[in-house]
Amino acid sequence: MTAPVISKKQGKPIAMTAPVTSTKVGDMYTVSFFMPSEYTLETLPKPNNNRITISEQPQVTRYVHKFG
């Protein structure tokens, strides 16, 4: 996965966030986008594909190591 992820949609834009996580189980992938805290499950845009689900996950603390 690369960041930032770029997406275009009509309506109010949401700044994409990093990190983006991806896991693979068999032939299926789960991709997680971390959304700004100002959004709730009710205010996020609705997916236009029924295979896409939005769920809230427990809060966790992450640490970042910057390298270049």
C-alpha positions in Angstrom: 0.0 0.0 0.0 1.1 3.6 -0.6 0.1 6.8 1.1 -1.5 9.1 0.4 -4.4 7.5 -1.2 -6.2 9.7 -3.7 -10.0 9.5 -4.2 -12.4 11.8 -6.0 -16.0 12.0 -5.2 -18.6 14.7 -5.6 -19.6 16.4 -2.3 -17.6 17.4 0.7 -14.0 16.1 0.4 -12.5 14.1 3.2 -8.7 14.5 3.6 -7.1 11.0 3.3 -5.2 9.8 6.2 -2.2 7.6 6.8 -1.5 4.9 7.8 -3.6 2.7 5.6 -3.5 -0.9 6.6 -4.0 -4.0 4.5 -4.3 -7.7 5.4 -4.8 -10.7 3.2 -6.8 -13.9 4.0 -6.8 -16.4 1.2 -7.7 -14.4 -2.0 -9.5 -11.6 0.0 -8.0 -8.4 1.2 -9.1 -6.1 4.1 -8.1 -2.5 3.7 -8.5 -0.1 6.5 -8.6 3.7 6.2 -8.3 5.8 9.4 -10.8 8.6 9.2 -10.6 12.0 10.9 -12.3 11.9 14.4 -14.8 14.6 13.4 -16.8 11.9 11.4 -19.1 9.2 12.8 -20.5 6.1 11.2 -23.6 8.1 10.4 -21.8 11.0 8.7 -19.3 9.1 6.6 -20.2 8.8 2.9 -22.1 5.6 2.1 -20.2 3.0 0.0 -21.5 2.5 -3.5 -20.5 -1.2 -3.5 -22.3 -3.7 -1.3 -19.0 -5.6 -0.7 -17.6 -2.5 1.1 -18.4 -2.2 4.8 -17.7 0.5 7.3 -17.1 -0.4 10.9 -15.8 1.3 14.0 -12.8 -0.3 15.7 -11.6 0.2 19.2 -9.3 3.1 19.8 -5.6 2.3 19.9 -2.4 4.3 20.3 0.2 4.1 17.5 3.8 5.2 17.4 5.5 6.5 14.2 9.2 6.3 13.4 10.1 8.7 10.6 12.9 7.7 8.2 13.9 8.9 4.8 
